[in-house]
Amino acid sequence: MKEKVRTAVKEALVNVFGEMADFETLAIAIEVPPEEKFGDFSTNAAMVCAKPLKSAPQKIAAKLLEELGKNEIFSSVTSAGPGFINMFIKPSVWHEEFKSIPDNPSEYGNGEPKSGGRIMIEFVSANPTGPLHIGHGRGAAVGDVLARLLKKAGHDVTTEYYVNDAGLQMENLGKSTYVRYRESFGESMEFPENGYKGDYIKDIAGEVVEKHGREFLDKPEAEALSFFTKYTADHILSDIKKDLDNFRVSFDNWTSEKTFHEGEKVEGVIKDLVAKGEIYESDGALWLKTTSAGDEKDRVVKRGNGATTYLAADIAYHADKYRRGFSELIDIWGADHHGYVARMKAAVKALGHDPESLKTLLIQLVNLKKGGEVVAMSTRSGEFTSLKDVVDEVGVDSARFFFLLRSYDSHLDFDIDLAKEQSSENPVYYVQYAHARICNILITARENGYAEIPPLNADLGALESEEEFRMIKKALAFPDLVADCAANLSPHPITHYLGELAGLFHKFYNLHRVVTDDKRLTNARLAMISRVRVVLANGLSILGVNAPEKM
């Protein structure tokens, strides 16, 4: 509907003022006003066209009002303030547009296939040093739903998990398990200063004892540590994959940092950037010119002792993404990576790509609340709540929905008690109950002889109440919402939209009967709620949340 209004405004401008070469570049907005009394849609066209038309906004608005008034989709058009134009859509137009919602939930809101580049979304990418915690869960939900949104909007999207399985952290991980292994035989060994103390390390060490007994007690420490590092990392990564699969998050690719070192890709990209003058030598180390992208200082990519930094591997990894044909990269990181954005933008520029082709989303912290208290979390100390624990307690549907209740760049309080509650206070329950309630009404209608559901040829002119029109308008806003969320890389408005649509349905249900003695009205209402069900199911599908038929 918004596109119909946009087309009508453009045609009115052309009819009154003639073609404008810069029309497409003007910031002409078509918006839904905050209050119903201001119309179904409003536009700032008169104000933004004032300069190119060299006329006062009010004069432009007056001419547009007259022209728009001739368009058959509007019941009335008014102006307000400095030149805003408010437009009211005819009920019959709303009805006809509502009929266009297909029966198949997966189709509604789909965008046209986008020409151009391929998009790579890399998310979660948690180090294989411990179980996924709720912070990873929020990033997983955001990344997965963003990928679903972009695909629905018509983009070519690939998802990837980057496994940070190289460096000192992996040595500390292997040594942590090795120490616990020896302790199980009564031996004392100093625990690494930056080791991992969680019970999961003891459990993994116990597995090694069961499978290998005392085998590693007499082996050289270097040989034993090599085994324990690989065994522990593989075990944890396997558990991470299981947790993500259970959380309904899958990846097209899993890429290992270690392969970039083994394949000489890290050394290769350093040599290339040295040759291009983007990396220089100072004090025996090699430095990337990151200040060019706003970083506070240049960054080391290779130390004087020959060891490469994490940044060097990350540059090689991003170079590999571009080599694979991706033109837009979306990296989803934790909030603690804020200082890393500028140096990666500099790296992308140094590689010869537009820094704006790399978009970074920083996921803010999650506070898990239980019994009114915030649960402490620390991976190294072992005092953390894993994603698995949360999902086991509240369920996948609630976990995914709650992680998406707020924008990813805002802190989130995850109330585990509320997430388990089966009441209208629980937002996911509220939405799912609306879907289940509609399914139950449709079953009741069939039992009362209404065999054709939805009645595609129903006379929607029978729908006249405010509650019905608000629901129709909200349902028809879904395609625009999908497009906007994809364009803004912001999935959380979907949860709010579904809550609003469910609320409109619940209010309608409490005030009106669907199956009545009036067959015309019953058919119209059945057609309406069946399409609302389609939109609810579609939105929940984007979120990776079930749309139950019974509750």
C-alpha positions as CSV (number, residue, x, y, z in Angstrom):
1,M,0.0,0.0,0.0
2,K,2.8,2.4,0.8
3,E,4.2,1.9,-2.7
4,K,0.8,2.7,-4.2
5,V,0.7,5.9,-2.2
6,R,4.3,6.7,-3.2
7,T,3.4,6.2,-6.9
8,A,0.3,8.4,-6.5
9,V,2.4,11.2,-5.0
10,K,5.0,11.0,-7.7
11,E,2.3,11.0,-10.4
12,A,0.7,14.0,-8.8
13,L,4.0,15.9,-8.8
14,V,4.7,15.1,-12.4
15,N,1.1,16.0,-13.5
16,V,1.3,19.4,-11.7
17,F,4.9,20.4,-12.1
18,G,6.3,18.2,-14.9
19,E,9.2,15.7,-14.7
20,M,12.0,16.6,-12.3
21,A,15.4,15.1,-13.1
22,D,16.3,14.8,-9.5
23,F,13.0,13.4,-8.2
24,E,14.5,10.0,-7.2
25,T,17.2,11.7,-5.2
26,L,14.8,13.8,-3.2
27,A,14.1,12.6,0.4
28,I,10.4,12.2,-0.2
29,A,9.0,10.1,2.7
30,I,5.8,8.2,2.8
31,E,5.0,7.6,6.5
32,V,2.3,6.2,8.7
33,P,1.3,9.1,11.0
34,P,1.5,8.6,14.8
35,E,-2.2,9.2,15.2
36,E,-5.1,7.9,13.1
37,K,-6.7,11.4,12.9
38,F,-3.8,12.5,10.7
39,G,-4.6,9.9,8.0
40,D,-3.4,6.5,6.9
41,F,-0.2,8.0,5.3
42,S,1.5,11.3,5.2
43,T,4.2,12.8,3.0
44,N,6.7,15.6,3.2
45,A,6.8,16.0,-0.6
46,A,5.7,19.6,-0.6
47,M,8.6,20.6,1.7
48,V,11.4,18.7,0.1
49,C,10.3,19.9,-3.4
50,A,10.2,23.5,-2.3
51,K,13.8,24.3,-3.3
52,P,14.0,22.6,-6.7
53,L,10.5,24.0,-7.6
54,K,11.4,27.4,-6.1
55,S,8.1,27.7,-4.5
56,A,6.7,27.8,-0.9
57,P,5.8,24.4,0.5
58,Q,2.2,25.5,1.3
59,K,1.6,26.5,-2.4
60,I,3.0,23.2,-3.6
61,A,0.8,21.3,-1.0
62,A,-2.3,23.2,-2.2
63,K,-1.7,22.1,-5.8
64,L,-0.9,18.5,-4.8
65,L,-4.0,18.3,-2.7
66,E,-6.2,19.1,-5.7
67,E,-4.3,16.6,-7.9
68,L,-4.2,13.8,-5.3
69,G,-7.9,14.3,-4.6
70,K,-8.6,13.0,-8.2
71,N,-6.9,9.7,-7.4
72,E,-9.4,6.9,-6.8
73,I,-7.5,5.3,-3.9
74,F,-8.0,8.3,-1.6
75,S,-11.2,9.1,0.3
76,S,-9.7,12.5,1.4
77,V,-6.5,14.4,1.3
78,T,-5.6,17.3,3.7
79,S,-2.6,19.4,4.5
80,A,-1.2,20.5,7.9
81,G,1.6,22.6,9.4
82,P,4.3,23.8,7.0
83,G,3.2,21.6,4.2
84,F,2.6,18.0,5.4
85,I,0.1,16.2,3.3
86,N,-2.2,13.6,5.0
87,M,-3.9,11.0,3.0
88,F,-6.9,8.7,3.9
89,I,-7.3,5.5,1.9
90,K,-10.8,4.4,0.8
91,P,-12.1,1.3,2.7
92,S,-12.7,-0.5,-0.5
93,V,-9.0,-0.1,-1.5
94,W,-7.9,-1.5,1.9
95,H,-10.3,-4.5,1.4
96,E,-9.0,-5.2,-2.1
97,E,-5.4,-5.0,-1.1
98,F,-6.1,-7.3,1.9
99,K,-7.3,-10.0,-0.5
100,S,-3.9,-10.0,-2.1
101,I,-2.3,-11.7,1.0
102,P,-1.6,-15.3,-0.2
103,D,-2.6,-18.4,1.7
104,N,1.0,-19.6,1.8
105,P,2.7,-17.8,4.8
106,S,6.2,-18.2,3.2
107,E,5.3,-16.1,0.2
108,Y,3.9,-12.9,1.9
109,G,6.5,-10.1,2.2
110,N,9.0,-11.7,-0.2
111,G,11.1,-9.0,-2.0
112,E,12.1,-9.2,-5.6
113,P,15.5,-10.9,-6.2
114,K,18.2,-8.2,-5.8
115,S,20.7,-7.9,-8.5
116,G,24.4,-7.2,-7.7
117,G,26.5,-8.5,-4.9
118,R,26.5,-11.4,-2.5
119,I,26.3,-10.8,1.2
120,M,28.3,-12.7,3.8
121,I,27.1,-12.6,7.4
122,E,29.6,-13.9,10.0
123,F,28.2,-14.3,13.5
124,V,28.7,-16.0,16.8
125,S,32.3,-17.1,16.0
126,A,32.8,-17.9,19.7
127,N,36.2,-19.2,20.7
128,P,36.1,-22.9,21.2
129,T,37.2,-22.5,24.8
130,G,33.9,-23.0,26.5
131,P,30.2,-23.4,26.1
132,L,28.1,-20.7,24.5
133,H,26.7,-18.2,27.0
134,I,23.7,-16.0,26.7
135,G,25.7,-13.2,25.1
136,H,26.5,-15.6,22.3
137,G,22.8,-16.6,22.2
138,R,21.8,-13.0,21.5
139,G,24.3,-12.7,18.7
140,A,23.2,-16.0,17.3
141,A,19.5,-14.9,17.3
142,V,20.3,-11.6,15.7
143,G,22.6,-13.1,13.0
144,D,20.2,-15.9,12.1
145,V,17.1,-13.7,11.9
146,L,19.0,-11.0,10.0
147,A,20.0,-13.6,7.4
148,R,16.4,-14.8,7.2
149,L,15.3,-11.2,6.7
150,L,17.8,-10.4,4.0
151,K,16.9,-13.6,2.1
152,K,13.2,-12.8,2.4
153,A,13.9,-9.3,1.0
154,G,15.6,-10.9,-2.0
155,H,19.3,-10.8,-1.2
156,D,21.8,-13.6,-1.9
157,V,23.1,-14.4,1.6
158,T,25.7,-16.8,3.0
159,T,26.2,-17.4,6.7
160,E,29.5,-18.3,8.3
161,Y,31.1,-19.2,11.6
162,Y,34.7,-18.3,12.1
163,V,36.4,-20.7,14.5
164,N,39.2,-19.0,16.4
165,D,41.2,-22.2,16.9
166,A,44.8,-20.7,16.9
167,G,47.0,-18.7,19.3
168,L,47.8,-18.6,23.0
169,Q,44.2,-19.1,24.1
170,M,44.2,-22.6,22.6
171,E,47.5,-23.4,24.4
172,N,45.9,-22.3,27.7
173,L,42.8,-24.3,26.9
174,G,44.8,-27.5,26.3
175,K,47.0,-27.0,29.4
176,S,43.9,-26.4,31.5
177,T,42.5,-29.8,30.6
178,Y,46.0,-31.4,30.9
179,V,46.3,-30.1,34.5
180,R,42.8,-31.5,35.4
181,Y,43.8,-34.8,33.8
182,R,46.9,-35.2,36.0
183,E,45.0,-34.0,39.1
184,S,42.5,-36.9,38.6
185,F,45.5,-39.2,39.3
186,G,46.4,-37.3,42.4
187,E,49.3,-35.3,40.8
188,S,49.7,-31.6,41.5
189,M,50.5,-29.3,38.7
190,E,50.4,-25.5,38.5
191,F,47.3,-24.2,36.7
192,P,47.9,-21.7,33.9
193,E,47.4,-18.1,34.9
194,N,44.9,-17.5,32.1
195,G,43.5,-21.0,32.1
196,Y,39.8,-22.1,32.0
197,K,38.4,-23.2,35.4
198,G,34.9,-24.3,34.5
199,D,33.6,-27.7,35.4
200,Y,33.3,-28.5,31.7
201,I,37.1,-28.7,31.7
202,K,37.0,-31.3,34.4
203,D,34.4,-33.2,32.5
204,I,36.5,-33.3,29.4
205,A,39.6,-34.4,31.4
206,G,37.4,-37.2,32.8
207,E,36.5,-38.4,29.3
208,V,40.2,-38.6,28.5
209,V,40.8,-40.7,31.6
210,E,38.0,-43.0,30.6
211,K,39.3,-43.4,27.0
212,H,43.0,-43.3,27.6
213,G,43.6,-44.1,31.2
214,R,47.2,-43.2,32.3
215,E,48.5,-43.0,28.8
216,F,49.5,-39.3,28.9
217,L,51.2,-39.3,32.3
218,D,54.5,-40.6,30.9
219,K,54.4,-38.8,27.5
220,P,56.5,-35.7,27.0
221,E,54.5,-32.6,28.0
222,A,54.7,-31.0,24.6
223,E,53.2,-34.1,23.0
224,A,50.5,-34.4,25.7
225,L,49.6,-30.7,25.4
226,S,49.2,-31.0,21.6
227,F,46.7,-33.9,22.1
228,F,44.8,-32.1,24.9
229,T,44.5,-28.8,23.0
230,K,43.0,-30.5,19.9
231,Y,40.8,-32.9,21.9
232,T,39.4,-30.1,24.1
233,A,38.8,-27.7,21.2
234,D,37.1,-30.4,19.1
235,H,34.9,-31.5,22.1
236,I,33.8,-27.9,22.8
237,L,33.2,-27.1,19.2
238,S,31.1,-30.2,18.8
239,D,29.0,-29.1,21.8
240,I,28.7,-25.6,20.3
241,K,27.4,-27.0,17.1
242,K,24.8,-29.1,19.0
243,D,23.7,-26.1,21.0
244,L,23.3,-24.0,17.9
245,D,21.4,-26.7,16.1
246,N,19.1,-27.0,19.0
247,F,18.7,-23.2,18.9
248,R,17.6,-23.5,15.3
249,V,20.8,-21.7,14.0
250,S,22.7,-23.2,11.2
251,F,25.6,-22.0,9.1
252,D,26.4,-22.4,5.4
253,N,30.1,-22.5,6.2
254,W,32.5,-23.2,9.1
255,T,35.9,-21.6,8.6
256,S,39.0,-22.3,10.8
257,E,41.5,-19.6,11.7
258,K,44.2,-22.3,11.9
259,T,43.9,-23.0,8.1
260,F,44.9,-19.5,7.3
261,H,48.2,-20.0,9.2
262,E,48.8,-23.4,7.8
263,G,48.0,-22.3,4.3
264,E,50.4,-19.4,4.4
265,K,47.5,-17.0,3.8
266,V,48.4,-14.8,6.7
267,E,52.0,-14.4,5.6
268,G,50.8,-13.9,2.0
269,V,48.4,-11.0,2.8
270,I,51.2,-9.3,4.9
271,K,53.6,-9.5,2.0
272,D,50.9,-8.1,-0.3
273,L,50.2,-5.1,2.0
274,V,53.9,-4.4,2.5
275,A,54.3,-4.3,-1.2
276,K,51.4,-1.8,-1.5
277,G,52.8,0.4,1.3
278,E,49.9,-0.3,3.6
279,I,52.1,-2.1,6.1
280,Y,55.4,-0.6,7.3
281,E,58.3,-1.6,9.6
282,S,59.1,0.1,12.8
283,D,61.0,-1.0,15.9
284,G,61.5,-4.5,14.3
285,A,57.7,-5.0,14.0
286,L,55.3,-4.7,11.1
287,W,52.4,-2.2,11.4
288,L,49.2,-1.6,9.5
289,K,48.2,2.0,8.9
290,T,44.9,1.9,10.8
291,T,44.9,5.6,11.7
292,S,43.7,6.2,8.2
293,A,40.3,4.9,9.2
294,G,40.1,6.8,12.5
295,D,42.0,4.3,14.8
296,E,43.9,6.0,17.6
297,K,47.1,4.5,16.5
298,D,48.6,2.1,13.9
299,R,48.4,-1.6,14.9
300,V,51.0,-4.4,14.9
301,V,50.4,-7.3,12.5
302,K,53.7,-9.0,13.1
303,R,55.9,-8.7,16.2
304,G,59.6,-8.5,16.3
305,N,59.9,-12.1,17.2
306,G,58.1,-13.1,14.0
307,A,54.8,-14.0,15.6
308,T,51.7,-12.7,13.8
309,T,48.9,-11.0,15.7
310,Y,45.2,-11.8,15.7
311,L,44.6,-8.8,13.5
312,A,46.9,-10.3,10.8
313,A,44.8,-13.5,10.7
314,D,41.6,-11.4,10.6
315,I,42.9,-9.4,7.6
316,A,43.7,-12.7,5.8
317,Y,40.2,-14.0,6.6
318,H,38.5,-10.9,5.3
319,A,40.6,-10.9,2.2
320,D,39.5,-14.5,1.7
321,K,35.8,-13.4,1.9
322,Y,36.3,-10.9,-0.9
323,R,38.2,-13.5,-2.9
324,R,35.2,-15.8,-2.6
325,G,33.1,-13.1,-4.4
326,F,31.3,-11.4,-1.5
327,S,30.7,-7.7,-2.1
328,E,29.1,-6.9,1.3
329,L,30.4,-8.3,4.6
330,I,28.4,-8.1,7.8
331,D,30.3,-9.0,11.0
332,I,28.4,-9.5,14.2
333,W,30.6,-9.0,17.2
334,G,30.4,-8.5,21.0
335,A,30.3,-5.0,22.4
336,D,33.8,-5.4,23.6
337,H,35.0,-5.3,20.0
338,H,34.1,-1.6,19.6
339,G,37.8,-0.6,19.3
340,Y,38.3,-3.2,16.6
341,V,35.9,-1.6,14.1
342,A,38.3,1.2,12.8
343,R,41.2,-1.1,12.3
344,M,39.2,-3.6,10.3
345,K,37.8,-0.8,8.2
346,A,41.4,0.3,7.6
347,A,42.3,-3.3,6.7
348,V,39.4,-3.5,4.2
349,K,40.6,-0.2,2.6
350,A,44.2,-1.5,2.5
351,L,42.9,-4.6,0.7
352,G,41.5,-2.3,-2.0
353,H,37.8,-2.5,-1.1
354,D,35.4,0.2,0.0
355,P,35.4,0.3,3.8
356,E,31.6,0.8,3.7
357,S,31.3,-2.7,2.3
358,L,32.1,-4.0,5.8
359,K,29.3,-3.4,8.2
360,T,29.8,-4.3,11.9
361,L,27.0,-4.9,14.3
362,L,28.0,-4.8,18.0
363,I,25.8,-6.9,20.2
364,Q,25.4,-5.3,23.6
365,L,25.4,-7.2,26.9
366,V,22.6,-9.4,28.2
367,N,21.7,-9.4,31.9
368,L,20.0,-12.7,32.8
369,K,17.5,-12.1,35.6
370,K,16.1,-14.9,37.7
371,G,14.0,-14.5,40.8
372,G,14.5,-10.8,40.4
373,E,18.3,-11.1,40.7
374,V,21.0,-10.7,38.0
375,V,23.0,-13.9,37.4
376,A,26.8,-13.4,37.3
377,M,28.7,-14.6,34.3
378,S,32.4,-15.3,33.6
379,T,33.8,-17.9,31.2
380,R,37.3,-18.2,32.7
381,S,36.0,-18.6,36.3
382,G,33.3,-21.0,35.2
383,E,30.6,-18.8,36.7
384,F,28.4,-18.4,33.7
385,T,25.0,-19.4,32.5
386,S,25.2,-21.3,29.2
387,L,22.9,-20.8,26.3
388,K,21.9,-24.5,26.7
389,D,20.8,-23.9,30.3
390,V,18.6,-21.0,29.3
391,V,17.1,-22.9,26.3
392,D,16.5,-26.0,28.4
393,E,14.6,-23.8,31.0
394,V,12.5,-21.5,28.8
395,G,12.4,-23.3,25.5
396,V,13.8,-22.3,22.1
397,D,10.8,-20.1,21.1
398,S,10.9,-17.9,24.2
399,A,14.7,-17.7,24.1
400,R,14.8,-16.5,20.5
401,F,11.9,-14.1,20.9
402,F,13.3,-12.5,24.1
403,F,16.8,-12.0,22.6
404,L,15.1,-10.0,19.8
405,L,12.9,-7.8,22.0
406,R,15.3,-4.9,21.9
407,S,17.7,-3.5,19.4
408,Y,21.0,-5.3,19.4
409,D,22.9,-2.1,20.3
410,S,20.9,-1.7,23.5
411,H,21.4,-3.6,26.8
412,L,18.9,-6.4,27.3
413,D,17.5,-7.7,30.6
414,F,16.4,-11.3,29.9
415,D,13.8,-12.2,32.6
416,I,13.9,-16.0,32.7
417,D,10.8,-16.1,34.9
418,L,8.7,-14.1,32.5
419,A,10.0,-16.1,29.5
420,K,8.5,-19.2,31.2
421,E,5.2,-17.6,32.0
422,Q,2.1,-18.7,30.1
423,S,0.2,-15.5,30.2
424,S,-0.4,-12.3,28.2
425,E,2.5,-10.8,30.0
426,N,4.9,-13.1,28.1
427,P,5.3,-11.5,24.6
428,V,6.0,-14.7,22.7
429,Y,3.1,-16.5,24.4
430,Y,0.8,-13.6,23.6
431,V,1.7,-13.8,19.9
432,Q,1.6,-17.5,19.6
433,Y,-1.7,-17.6,21.5
434,A,-3.2,-15.3,18.8
435,H,-2.2,-17.7,16.1
436,A,-3.5,-20.7,18.0
437,R,-6.8,-18.9,18.8
438,I,-7.3,-18.1,15.1
439,C,-6.7,-21.8,14.2
440,N,-9.3,-22.8,16.7
441,I,-11.8,-20.4,15.3
442,L,-11.3,-21.8,11.8
443,I,-11.9,-25.3,13.2
444,T,-15.1,-24.2,14.9
445,A,-16.2,-22.5,11.6
446,R,-15.7,-25.8,9.7
447,E,-17.7,-27.6,12.3
448,N,-20.5,-25.1,11.7
449,G,-20.6,-25.7,8.0
450,Y,-18.1,-23.2,6.6
451,A,-16.2,-25.5,4.4
452,E,-14.3,-23.0,2.3
453,I,-11.8,-21.4,4.6
454,P,-10.5,-18.9,3.9
455,P,-13.4,-17.8,1.7
456,L,-11.4,-16.0,-1.0
457,N,-14.4,-14.4,-2.6
458,A,-15.8,-13.1,0.6
459,D,-17.4,-9.6,0.6
460,L,-15.0,-7.7,2.8
461,G,-17.3,-4.7,2.6
462,A,-19.0,-6.3,5.6
463,L,-15.9,-5.4,7.7
464,E,-16.7,-1.9,9.1
465,S,-15.6,-1.8,12.7
466,E,-12.5,0.2,13.9
467,E,-11.0,-3.0,15.2
468,E,-11.2,-4.7,11.9
469,F,-9.7,-1.9,9.9
470,R,-6.8,-1.5,12.3
471,M,-6.1,-5.2,12.0
472,I,-6.3,-5.0,8.2
473,K,-4.0,-2.0,8.0
474,K,-1.4,-3.6,10.4
475,A,-1.4,-6.8,8.4
476,L,-0.8,-5.0,5.2
477,A,2.2,-3.1,6.7
478,F,4.2,-6.4,6.9
479,P,6.0,-6.3,3.5
480,D,7.2,-2.7,4.2
481,L,8.4,-3.8,7.6
482,V,10.4,-6.7,6.1
483,A,12.0,-4.4,3.6
484,D,12.8,-1.7,6.2
485,C,14.3,-4.2,8.7
486,A,16.5,-5.7,6.0
487,A,17.6,-2.3,4.7
488,N,18.4,-1.1,8.3
489,L,20.0,-4.5,9.4
490,S,17.6,-4.4,12.3
491,P,15.5,-7.5,13.1
492,H,14.0,-6.4,16.5
493,P,11.0,-4.4,15.0
494,I,9.5,-7.8,13.9
495,T,8.9,-8.8,17.5
496,H,7.2,-5.5,18.3
497,Y,5.1,-5.7,15.1
498,L,3.9,-9.2,15.9
499,G,3.0,-8.1,19.4
500,E,0.9,-5.2,18.0
501,L,-0.9,-7.3,15.5
502,A,-1.6,-10.0,18.1
503,G,-2.9,-7.2,20.4
504,L,-5.3,-5.9,17.7
505,F,-6.6,-9.4,17.1
506,H,-7.1,-10.2,20.8
507,K,-9.0,-6.9,21.2
508,F,-11.2,-7.7,18.1
509,Y,-11.9,-11.2,19.5
510,N,-13.0,-9.8,22.9
511,L,-15.4,-7.4,21.2
512,H,-16.8,-9.3,18.2
513,R,-17.8,-12.8,17.3
514,V,-16.4,-14.3,14.2
515,V,-19.0,-17.0,13.5
516,T,-22.3,-15.3,13.6
517,D,-25.9,-15.7,12.2
518,D,-24.9,-13.4,9.4
519,K,-23.3,-15.5,6.7
520,R,-21.9,-12.5,4.8
521,L,-20.2,-11.1,7.9
522,T,-19.0,-14.5,9.0
523,N,-17.3,-15.1,5.7
524,A,-15.7,-11.7,5.7
525,R,-14.4,-12.2,9.2
526,L,-13.1,-15.7,8.5
527,A,-11.3,-14.3,5.4
528,M,-9.8,-11.5,7.6
529,I,-8.6,-13.7,10.5
530,S,-7.2,-16.3,8.1
531,R,-5.0,-13.7,6.5
532,V,-4.0,-12.3,9.9
533,R,-2.9,-15.9,10.8
534,V,-0.8,-16.0,7.6
535,V,1.0,-12.8,8.7
536,L,1.6,-14.0,12.2
537,A,2.9,-17.3,11.0
538,N,5.2,-15.5,8.5
539,G,6.6,-13.2,11.1
540,L,7.2,-16.0,13.6
541,S,8.9,-18.0,10.9
542,I,11.4,-15.1,10.3
543,L,12.2,-15.1,14.0
544,G,12.7,-18.9,13.9
545,V,9.8,-19.3,16.3
546,N,7.0,-21.9,16.0
547,A,3.4,-20.9,15.2
548,P,1.4,-23.5,17.2
549,E,-2.1,-24.4,16.2
550,K,-3.0,-25.4,19.7
551,M,-1.9,-24.1,23.1
